[in-house]
Amino acid sequence: MDEPLNLLLPVPTGQDGTQGTALERFETIIARPECRVERIVSHGHVTPDGQWYDQVGDEWVVVVEGAAELQFADSAQTVKLGRGDCLLIAAHRKHRVIWTTDEQPTVWLAIHFSAESTGNE
């Protein structure tokens, strides 16, 4: 019998189950050759200074709970995401997380896929 997955429960924290200085968690939910779905749980985490994500595939993210702010290397503006906000990040668009709330866990759902697999031109 298949069991449903609740993206909000349990919200993992650190290895010892504590909040605050807990590790940011990345959990793969589905992995297929053409796509990967993961749940990310941040709690005040940011991308380290000077580091940028430069991914070979597209990434669609939605903030399920919490809040975050992203910065893109090709823009002076930042993008704030709150509960329910989603964003498509094109392959090789350098980006970084510059803020996540530390008042509660920020739960992301990220879908990574190849631009070729979408069927869109």
Backbone torsions as a table, in degrees:
resi	resn	phi	psi	omega
1	MET	NA	130.6	179.1
2	ASP	-76.4	137.4	177.4
3	GLU	-104.3	135.4	177.9
4	PRO	-70.2	154.2	176.5
5	LEU	-108.4	128.8	174.9
6	ASN	-101.2	118.9	-177.3
7	LEU	-64.8	-17.9	-177.7
8	LEU	-101.0	-14.2	-176.7
9	LEU	-132.6	135.3	-17.5
10	PRO	-77.1	145.1	175.8
11	VAL	-84.0	112.0	-178.5
12	PRO	-69.2	151.2	176.0
13	THR	-121.0	-128.3	-179.8
14	GLY	-83.1	179.7	180.0
15	GLN	-60.9	-28.7	-178.7
16	ASP	-97.5	5.7	177.6
17	GLY	82.0	9.2	-179.2
18	THR	-93.0	162.3	176.5
19	GLN	-96.3	-170.8	173.9
20	GLY	78.2	-96.3	-176.5
21	THR	-86.0	15.8	-178.8
22	ALA	-60.1	156.0	177.5
23	LEU	-72.0	145.1	171.2
24	GLU	-68.8	140.0	-173.5
25	ARG	-115.5	134.5	174.0
26	PHE	-121.0	121.8	-179.1
27	GLU	-126.7	120.6	176.6
28	THR	-76.6	126.2	179.7
29	ILE	-96.2	-43.7	179.5
30	ILE	-137.9	134.9	175.5
31	ALA	-132.0	120.9	176.7
32	ARG	-132.9	160.9	-179.9
33	PRO	-56.0	-34.9	-175.5
34	GLU	-94.7	-8.7	-178.6
35	CYS	-163.3	154.4	176.1
36	ARG	-135.7	132.7	177.4
37	VAL	-113.2	129.5	179.0
38	GLU	-136.0	152.4	172.0
39	ARG	-103.1	131.1	177.7
40	ILE	-118.3	133.1	176.7
41	VAL	-120.8	116.6	179.4
42	SER	-113.6	150.5	178.2
43	HIS	-143.6	78.4	-175.8
44	GLY	81.6	11.9	-177.2
45	HIS	-82.8	149.2	175.0
46	VAL	-137.4	162.8	173.4
47	THR	-73.0	134.0	-179.1
48	PRO	-55.9	147.3	178.8
49	ASP	-50.6	136.8	177.3
50	GLY	80.4	-6.4	-179.3
51	GLN	-100.1	136.9	177.7
52	TRP	-128.7	141.8	170.3
53	TYR	-81.1	130.7	177.9
54	ASP	-135.7	88.6	-169.8
55	GLN	-95.7	145.6	-177.9
56	VAL	-74.3	-20.7	179.6
57	GLY	-116.9	169.9	174.0
58	ASP	-72.0	156.0	176.9
59	GLU	-136.8	127.4	173.4
60	TRP	-108.3	126.0	180.0
61	VAL	-122.6	147.6	172.2
62	VAL	-135.0	137.3	173.9
63	VAL	-88.3	113.6	-179.0
64	VAL	-80.6	-37.0	-179.6
65	GLU	-152.9	145.7	178.1
66	GLY	94.7	-155.3	-177.3
67	ALA	-158.1	153.4	-178.0
68	ALA	-152.8	166.0	175.4
69	GLU	-138.0	132.1	-179.0
70	LEU	-112.4	150.3	174.5
71	GLN	-123.0	141.6	177.7
72	PHE	-115.3	141.0	-177.0
73	ALA	-64.7	-25.7	-176.5
74	ASP	-96.1	14.0	-177.6
75	SER	-148.6	142.9	176.5
76	ALA	-80.4	-20.9	-179.5
77	GLN	-82.3	151.5	174.1
78	THR	-106.3	163.9	179.7
79	VAL	-119.2	120.5	177.1
80	LYS	-95.7	135.6	179.3
81	LEU	-123.9	131.7	175.2
82	GLY	-119.0	-174.4	-178.4
83	ARG	-52.2	122.5	177.8
84	GLY	89.8	-10.3	179.7
85	ASP	-77.0	140.4	178.6
86	CYS	-132.1	161.6	-174.7
87	LEU	-155.6	139.2	173.7
88	LEU	-99.2	124.9	178.2
89	ILE	-109.5	116.4	-176.7
90	ALA	-68.0	152.0	176.2
91	ALA	-53.2	139.1	177.5
92	HIS	64.2	12.8	171.6
93	ARG	-86.0	106.8	-175.4
94	LYS	-65.7	130.9	-177.3
95	HIS	-148.9	163.5	177.9
96	ARG	-151.9	155.1	175.4
97	VAL	-91.3	121.4	-178.3
98	ILE	-104.3	-8.9	178.1
99	TRP	-164.9	137.4	162.6
100	THR	-134.6	145.7	-178.2
101	THR	-62.1	142.5	175.2
102	ASP	-102.9	3.6	178.8
103	GLU	-78.0	-24.3	178.5
104	GLN	-158.2	160.9	176.0
105	PRO	-64.3	141.4	170.8
106	THR	-98.0	119.1	-178.8
107	VAL	-105.6	119.0	179.1
108	TRP	-107.1	150.7	165.6
109	LEU	-118.8	121.6	-178.1
110	ALA	-119.6	131.4	176.5
111	ILE	-117.0	117.2	179.5
112	HIS	-102.1	131.0	-179.6
113	PHE	-153.8	160.2	179.0
114	SER	-79.6	138.8	177.7
115	ALA	-58.4	-32.3	179.9
116	GLU	-68.9	-25.6	-175.3
117	SER	-80.0	-7.8	-176.4
118	THR	-79.0	-26.0	-176.2
119	GLY	80.5	0.0	178.6
120	ASN	-93.2	140.9	178.3
121	GLU	-102.2	NA	NA
